[in-house]
């Protein structure tokens, strides 16, 4: 586009025009389930949650048999949930801070904008953790650049927390847990772009190991300790571990090995359908639709005594469910007539999808871009908690409460204090840092907490493919 004029004297005379411009932030929407979950401040070494799993099997119609099979009455376990951690940080130097103070100097202060993005990134990580295993592994590699080894393709839901400069590792899972990484040296994300095939391409600034292959998992560095145990909050999980695991389709040697491993001090192998939640695999060979599989999951939760309140699916799967609903329904269409007040209107798609099984009614299926593709979670929201040691109000304040569209607005960003100190508002530290440009300041947000399913039997994971 040519300039207004080629006359340098006129260019020197003209001003930049400032009207109604606002600083815009290109950030993803939040997660409605994370907004709805009950938050509880805790302390101590762990959070105990006692659960009675089953009766003792000592009931019969023959008293003599009963005497021979006398038992204690029930089988119980106790979850011992410890907090995970997420840190997010930014740095600012005095010149940046001072130069951006006031409306005449900047659209927004640099301090406020960096705080906004740091909190938004923490919010994204928490949203992702709700559906994963606490290792910061996001999802499987779908395709690899086998020529120059400069990119991998992943599902869009598994790229939500990545940004340019994110340090990335490639994890190998064995029996539902990370057993190794292809290398301990992280690859740095250079660019992120959706592909025509429906995947998201992560391109790196240098070649990744040639050993990286389809099926490895992309992971953010810093998600596990030296024993490969998760450091972040542990959520529902999915094809790997978590509260609602589906390792190996819940059958075979890998599942047997995984489910027999202690999870928050509980061996879940005694009654997996309760201690790991319900599991429904869509019968694609029988032409079972996504909605039919969801109804089976709803039946499962109802049978286990749950009161399901939400179904959450990936937004790509939501489109399939919507098309399934539209293909199997007959709609009334009004035509122009003397008693009609407006012209014909056509709307493609649905604004709300409700599900019912008997008297169990779910008003809305929630679509979340953080939920793994090919998985749906049927939830009793009253049995889901987010246990926190740090304050949770600030990082979770800008989430969609009713599955509405939109994203946080930077104009509402709250500036942290500039005073050096420890655990301001039980959420962040402000510490001095030496920069090349002079003495600076680092703000470190910290979240300590974890997810708890108080009654796992009241949840169900549905695997579509």
C-alpha positions, 0 to 999 in steps of 0.5 A: 500500500503506497504512502499518503504522499511521496513528499517527505516534507508533507510526511514530516508535517502529518501526524499519526492519528489516534482515535478509538484504538484499543490494545487487542490481545490474540488469546484463546478462549478459556475453559467453562468446566474450569470456571464451574469447578468448586475451588477450595483452599487447603493446607497440610501435607495432603488432602485425604478423601475417604471413599467406600468402594464396594460391599464385602460380598457377605450377603446371601439367603443361606445363613450357614453360608453367610457364617462361612463368608463373614466379612467386615462390611465394605471395602474402602480407600483413601485418596491422598492428594498432593498439590502440583505446581504451575509457574508463570513469569515476566521481566520488566526494566525501569525504562519500559515501565516509565516510558509506558505510563499514562495514556499519552505514552502508550495504549496500555502500560507494558507492566499491565500487558505483560501481567495479562499475558503471564496470567493468561498463560497460567490460565491456559495451562490449568485448562489443559491440565484439567484434561491431562495427566499432570506431566505437561505432555499435551498429545501425540505427534501425528506427522513428522518432518522426516527430511529436515526434522524441523516440524511436527504436526499435532491435533489443534487441542494439543497445541493450545498451550504452545507459543513461540519460544516454548521449550519442547520435549518428545516423550515416550509413554510405556504402560500409561506413564512417561518412560523416557524422552527422545533427548533431554535437550529441549527444542524451541518452538519457532512458529505455529500454524494450522495445516490443510489436513486439520492438524497444527504444525509446530516448527522449531528453530533447529532440528529435532532428534531423528528418533522422534516418530509418530506416536511420541508425545509433545511435552513442555519441559519441566512437567516431570521430576527425575523419577518421571512423576508429574509436577503439574496438577493431574486432571482427567487424563485420557489415552494416558494416565490420570483420574479417568485413564483409558490406557490400552483401551482398558485391556491388555498388559499395559492396562494391567500394569498401569491400573495396578500402580498406586495413584495417590496411595490407592491401588485401583485394580480392585474395582477399575470401573469405579476407582477409574470412572466409567469407560465407554468405547464407541462401537464404530464397527457397529456404526454407533454414532457419537451421540449414541456413545454419549448416551451409553456413558450417561447410562453408566454414570446414572447406574453408578449413582451419579447425577451427571451435570456436564458433558465436555468434548473437544470443539472438533468433536462437537461439530461431528455431534452437531452434524449427527444431530442435524442428520437425524432430526426433522425440523419445521420450516415456516414459509411465506404466508399472510400471517408470517411477519418476516421472510424465510430464514435459514440457520445452519448448526445448533446453539445448544445440544441437550442430552437425557437418559431417563430422568438424568438430564444434561442441559448443555454439552460444553465444547472446550478447545483444551479437551483431547480430540476423540474423548468426551467426559461426563461429569458430576460437577458437584464431585469435582474440586480444584484444591489450592494452596495459593489464591485461585481467584485472580488466574481463574477470574476471566473464564467463560461461566456458561460456555459463552464465546470470547476471551479475556480483555487486556484493558481489564488487566490488573497490575501487580505491585512494584514493591519487592516482596514474597507471596503478594496476595498469596499468588506472586513474588516480586524480585529484583533481577539484573538486566543488560539495560539496568536493574529490573524486576521479575514477577513470578506467579505461582499456582499450587493445587490439584484436581480431585474427583471425590467420587470417580464412579460418578464420572465417565470417559467416552472414547470416540475413536 
